[in-house]
């Protein structure tokens, strides 16, 4: 099976400007609802990039890992 290195790029301006008013029974529920909204729209502000890893690189980095 191939191995891929995946990185995330977050639009920090979108995150910085996040401003939403939510009707909820409590602060905790409002926070949960906001996180649900963020998860549903993550593709709007998070970009993923995957690059295939060469088997030799993966083997070397695995050997360098301390358990």
C-alpha positions as CSV (number, residue, x, y, z in Angstrom):
1,X,0.0,0.0,0.0
2,X,1.3,3.5,-0.9
3,X,2.1,6.0,1.9
4,X,1.1,9.7,1.6
5,X,2.3,12.7,3.6
6,X,-0.7,14.9,4.2
7,X,-0.5,18.6,5.2
8,X,-3.1,21.1,6.2
9,X,-3.3,24.7,5.2
10,X,-5.7,26.8,7.3
11,X,-7.1,30.1,6.2
12,X,-6.2,32.1,9.3
13,X,-8.2,35.1,8.1
14,X,-11.4,33.0,8.0
15,X,-10.7,31.7,11.5
16,X,-9.9,35.2,12.8
17,X,-13.1,36.6,11.4
18,X,-15.3,33.8,12.6
19,X,-18.4,35.4,14.2
20,X,-21.6,33.7,14.7
21,X,-24.7,34.2,16.8
22,X,-26.3,30.9,17.9
23,X,-29.6,30.3,19.8
24,X,-29.0,27.6,22.4
25,X,-30.1,26.5,25.9
26,X,-26.6,27.1,27.3
27,X,-23.1,28.3,26.5
28,X,-22.0,24.7,26.2
29,X,-24.7,23.9,23.7
30,X,-23.8,27.1,21.7
31,X,-20.1,26.0,21.6
32,X,-21.1,22.5,20.5
33,X,-23.4,23.9,17.8
34,X,-20.6,26.2,16.6
35,X,-18.1,23.3,16.4
36,X,-20.7,21.3,14.4
37,X,-21.0,24.2,12.0
38,X,-17.2,24.5,11.6
39,X,-16.9,20.8,11.0
40,X,-19.6,20.8,8.3
41,X,-17.9,23.7,6.5
42,X,-14.2,22.8,7.1
43,X,-13.6,22.6,3.4
44,X,-14.2,26.4,3.2
45,X,-11.1,27.2,5.3
46,X,-8.9,24.1,5.5
47,X,-7.1,22.7,2.4
48,X,-5.4,19.4,2.5
49,X,-2.5,18.3,0.3
50,X,-1.3,14.8,-0.1
51,X,2.1,13.8,-1.6
52,X,3.2,10.2,-2.2
53,X,6.1,9.3,0.0
54,X,9.0,7.2,-1.4
55,X,9.3,3.9,0.4
56,X,13.0,4.6,1.3
57,X,12.2,7.9,3.0
58,X,9.4,6.3,5.0
59,X,11.7,3.4,6.2
60,X,14.4,5.8,7.3
61,X,12.0,8.1,9.2
62,X,10.4,5.0,10.8
63,X,13.8,3.9,12.0
64,X,14.6,7.3,13.4
65,X,11.4,7.4,15.5
66,X,12.0,6.8,19.3
67,X,9.3,4.7,20.9
